[in-house]
Amino acid sequence: MENLSHATHIDAVASEQQRFMVRVYNWMTSGLAVTGVMAYYVSHNDTLASLIFSSSLVPIFLIIAQLGLVVYLSARVQHMSASQATGVFLLYAGLTGITFSSIFMMYTAASITSTFVVTAGTFGAMSLYGYTTKKDLTSMGGFMFMGLIGIILASVVNIFLQSSGLHWIITYAGILVFVGLTAYDTQKIKEMNILGNEGTEEDTKEAVIGALTLYLDFINLFLMMLRLIGDRE
C-alpha cells in the first residue's frame, strides 16, 4: 500500500510538472510572437523606423528600459498580481521587438526565417533534454553562467577593439553557453513548480518567470546563430 501511495505521488508530481511546463512554453511562445510582430511592423514602417533609429539615443534608451523591466520583474514578481507580471513580461517582449526591428533591416528575410528554424530546433532539443534527463545539471549551470559573464565582458571589450577574431570566439562561445543554459534552465523551472499550486496567482507568476528565462535563452541563442549563419542585406 505504501509503495502504491508513493507511485501515485510520483505520477501526480510528473503530471503537475508537465502541465506547468506547458504553461511556461505557452507564455514564452506568446512573448516571441509579440517580439516578432513588433519587429516586423517597425521594420516595415519607414516613419517609425526613422524616428527610432535616426538617433543613437532612442535605441540606447530602449535597451536600458528592457534591462530595467527584466530586473524589476525578477525582483518584484512576488509583490505583483499575476496580471501585472504578465503585463510586464509582454511589455518587455514588445520593447525587444522594437529593438529587433533593426535585424529585419540588416538581414534577409530568408536567413532570418532559416535561423529561427535552426534556433527553434536546437532550443527544443536541449529543452527536452533538460526536462527528461535524470542527471543534475546544477554544476553545468554554474559553469555556463561563468561563461555568460565572460561573453558579456568580452563583448564590451570588443566594442573598443573591433577584433573579428574575438567576434567569432564570442559567437561560438555564446552558442555553446545558451545551448547549455537552455537545458539547465528547463530543469530548474520544472523543479520549481509546487504540487497543488495549479490555478493560483502564484502558479501563473512562476510560469511567467519561467517563460522569461527561456525566452531570454531563445532570443540570445537566435542572435548568436544569426551572427553565424545569417545573410546580410
N, C-alpha and C positions, 0 to 999 in steps of 0.2 A: 504493500500500500504506500509505503514511504517512497519507494522508487517511482511508482506511478505518479505521485504528487510532485516529485522532483522533475520528472519528464514533462508533466503538464505545465509546470512553472517555466521550464526552458522554452517550451513551444510558445507560451504566452509572451515571453520576452522577445523571442525571434519575430513573432507576428507584429508586436508593437514597434520593434526596430524597423521592420520592413515598411510599415505604414508611415512611420516618422520620416524615413529617408525619402519616400515618395513625395511627401510634402516639401522636404528640403529641395529636391530636384525640381519640383514644380515652381517653387519660388525662384530658384536660380534661373530656370528657363524663362520665367516672366521677366526677370532682370535683364537677361541677354536680349530678349525681344525688344524691350524698351530701349536699350542701348543701340541695337541695330536700326530700329525705326528712326530714332533721333539722329543718328549718324547719317543715314541715307537722306533724311529730309533736309538737314542743314547743308549737306554737300551739294544738294540739287537746288538750293535756294541761294542764288547769287548775292542777293541783297543781304541776307542773314549771314552768309559765309564771309562776305566782305566786312560786315560790321564786327564779326568776331575776330577775324584773322588779320585785319588791316593794322592792328596794333599788337605788340607782344604782351601788353599788359592784361588784355582780356583772357587769353589762354592761361597765363600765369595765375590770374585770379580764379579761374575755373579749377585748376589743379589744386590750389590751396583750399578751395571750397570742398572739393572731393575728399581730400585728406582729412579736413575738419569733420565732414559727415561720417567718415569711417570711424574716426576716433570717438566722436560723440555717440554714435550708435553702439559701439563696442563697450564704452564705459557707462552709458546711461540706460542701456536696454532694460535693466531690471526695474527702473523707475518710470518706464514708459508703459502706455497701453499697447496692446497688440496692433491696433490700427496706426498708432504713431510710429511704431517700429517699422511696419511695412511701408508706411509713407516715406520715412527717411531712406529706407533701402531703395525704393523705386525712384526717389529724387536723385539719389546718388547714381543710379543706373542711367537716368536721363542726362545728368551732367557729364557722365563718362561718354555718352553717345555724342554730345556736342563736341567734346574734345576729339573724339574718334572720327569725327566727320573729315578731319584732315587726311585720314587714311584713304578715304574714297577719292580724294583729290590726288593722292600720291601714287596709289597702286591701281592696277587694272582690276575691273570687276571680276574677271575670270580668276585671277590669282587670289583675290580676297575670298571668293567662294571656295576654291580648292583648298586654301589654307585653313578655312573654317572647318571644312570636312575632315581634313587631316587632324586638326586640333581636337575636334569632337570625338573622332575615333580613338585617338591617344588618351584623351581625358577619360572617355568611357571605359577603356580597358583598365587603366590604372585605378579608377574609382571602384570598378568591380573587384579588382584585386584587393584593394583596401577594405572593401565590405566583406569579402568572403574569407580572407586569409585568417588563419588561427595564430599567426606569428604576431608578436607585439612589435609594433612599428615605432614605439616611442623613441628609441635610440636613433633610428633613421630620421625621425622628425627633427630631433635636436641638431643632427648633422646638416640637414637641409636648411634649417633656419640659419645656421652659421654661414652656409653657402650663400643664402639670400643677403645677409649683411655684407658679405664680400662683394657680391654683384652690385649692390647699391653704392658701396664705396668706390668700386672700380668704375662705375658709370659716371659718378661725379668727377673723378679724376680725369676720365677720358673726355669730358666736356672741354677741358683745357688742353689735353694732349692731342686730341683728334687722331688717335692711332687706329689705323684699320685693323692691325693685328689684335690689339686689345678689344676692339669692337667685336671681332669674331669669337674671341675667347669668352667674352661676356655672353654672347648669343648662345653658344653651345652649352656653356655652364648654366645659363638661365633655363634652357630647355630641360636639362637634367634635374635641376633644382625643383622646377614647378611640376615635373612629372612625379618626382618623389613626394612633394608636398601634397599632391592630389590624393595619393594612396594614404598617406599619413592622416591628412585632414578628414578623409572619408571615414577611416576607422575611429578617429576621435569623435566625430559628430555622431556616428552610430552609437557609440557607448555613452554619450551624454544624455540620451533620451531616458526619461523616468517612466517606469511601468505604472499605468493607471493615470497618466497625465493627459490622456487623449482629450482633445476638445477644449482644453483650458487656455486661458490667456498665456500662461507660462509656456505651454506647448507650442503655441504659434510663435512666440518670441524666440524660442530655442530654434525653431525651424528657420526663421528669418536670419538669425545669426549664422546658422549652418549654411544657409544659402549664400550669404555674403562671403563667407570663407571660400566656398567652392567657386563662386563667381569670380573672385579675385584670382584664384588659381587658374581658371579657364582663360580669363582675359589676358593675364600675363603670359601664359603659355602661347596663346594666339599671337601676341605681339612678338615674342621670340621666334616663333615659327614663320611669321610674316617677314621678319628681317632675313631669315634664312632662305625661304623659297618664294617670296613674293616678287612679282614683276612690277617695276615702277612704270608709271605712265610715260 
